[in-house]
Amino acid sequence: MASQAAAFQVQHAANDEDLTPVLHKTMLSLVKRDGADLTARQLGVFLAVYLDDGPHTVRGLASQFSICKPAVTRALDKLGELDLARRKVDPRDRRSVVVQRTALGWAFLGELRRAMSQAAADAEWAASPPPAAARAWPKAVAARRPDHGHGLAANSWSD
């Protein structure tokens, strides 16, 4: 157990940033918005279709994710219901189905990027040390109110 913790610390220290809070805030943003939620598999298929060069086929996506074709078909069914992607029979090989991007899918990708940017900005802000003026503020308030314990807002109602 201790070796796992040590390995995590080494791996964590090797990363420039910990992106887990960014992922967390992004997912919270997606879940809180109006509309249907995507499962991890559906989101993965969506991102593969929009971020990887195509053409994308059910067979190719199944291979990429190491899952069966029916699982990809179910994910694409949901994406199709939401108009985030559509399937079309490949005119060159009528046995194959090609996945196409949609205007609503591009809009969702933009929303996802904005949510990630906001989450990254929030994480950066939270990780950065407060400015010197902000660190000095509690000391200044306490110095002005020595007769009220710590001098912060907790005791200000008794004035």
N, C-alpha and C positions, 0 to 999 in steps of 0.2 A: 504494500500500500504506500509506504514511504517513497519507494522508487517511482511509483506512478506520479505522486505529487511532485517529486523532483524533476521528472521528465516534463510535466506540465509547466513548471516554472521555467525550465530551460527553453522549452518551445515558446512559451509566452514572452520571455525576454528577447527571443530572437525576432519576434514580430515588431515592426515599427509601431503598429497600432493594434489595439484589440477592437475588431470590428463587430464583436458580438452585441454591444449596446446599439450599434447602428442597425443591425439586423432586427433586434428586438423592437426598437422604436418604429422601424419601417413596417414590421408586421402588425404592430398595434395600430398604426395609421391605416393600414389596409383593412383590418378587421372592423375598425370604428366607422369607416365610410359607409355610405348607403350602398345597397346592392349585395350581390352574392359574394361569398368568400371563395377563394381558390384553395384547394388542398396543396400540399407541398409538391405532389406529383403533377397536378395541373399547372401550377406556377412554373415548375421545371420545364414542362413541355412547352408552355407559352414562351418562356425565355429562350429556349432552344430555337423555336421557330423564328423569333424576332431578332435574336442576336447572332445566330450562326448563319453562315451562308447556306442558301438552299440549292436545289429544291429539297424539301423535306417530305419524306414518305413515312407512312406508319411503320413499315419494316425498318427503315433507317433510324427512326426515333426509338423504336423498341431495342434496337441494337445499341444505340448510344446510352440508354438508361439501364440496359441489362434487365429489361422486363419483357413480359410477353406482349404480343400484338393486341390482344383484347384489352389489356390494361391501358395501352396508348389510345385505343379506340374509345374507351370510357372517358379518358381525360379529354380527348378531342370532342366527344359528345357534349361535355360540359362547356368547353370553350366555344363550341358552335352555338349552344343555347344562349350564351352571353354575347354572341357575335364578335368574339375576340379572335377567332380563326375559322376558316371553312375548309372543307375537303372537296377535292375535285378529282375526277378520274383522269389519270395521266393520258393525254391523247396519243402519246407514243407507245405506251404499254398499258392497255386497258385493264390489265390485272392489277396495276399499281394505283394507289391513291396519293395525290399530292396535297400537302397542307398549304393553304394560302393565308396571307396576312390580310387584315381588314382595317378600315379607317378607325373603327372603334378600338381595335387592338393597339394601333399606334397611339391613340389617345390614352389608353390605359398604361402603355409603356411610359408615356410622358408623365402621367400621374405617379407612377411607381418611381421614376427618376427624381421627381420633385420631393416625394416623401423620403427617399434615401438621402437626398441632399440636405433636407431639413434635419433629418436624424443625425447626419454626420456633423452638421453645424452645431446642433445641440450637444453632441458628444464632445466636440472640440471645445465648446464653450465651458462645459462642465469639467473637462480635464485641465483647462488652463488655470493657472494660479490667479487669484483675484488681484486687481490692481492695488498699488500701495495705498491709495486713498481708502479703498474698501477695507483693507486690513486695519487701518488706523482708526476707522470710525468707532468700533466698540470701545477702544481705549479712551477716545475723546469723550464719549458719552459717560463712561464710568467715572472719568476724572471730574466731570461737571456735577455728578450726582453721588457723592461719596456716602451720603446719609441714607441711601435707599438700597442697601445690599450691593448687588452687582451693577445697578444703575441702568439696566436695560428696560425695555418696554414692559416686561412682566410686572413691574411695580408701578408703572406710570398711572394706573387707574386710581391709586390711592392719594394722588396729589390734590 
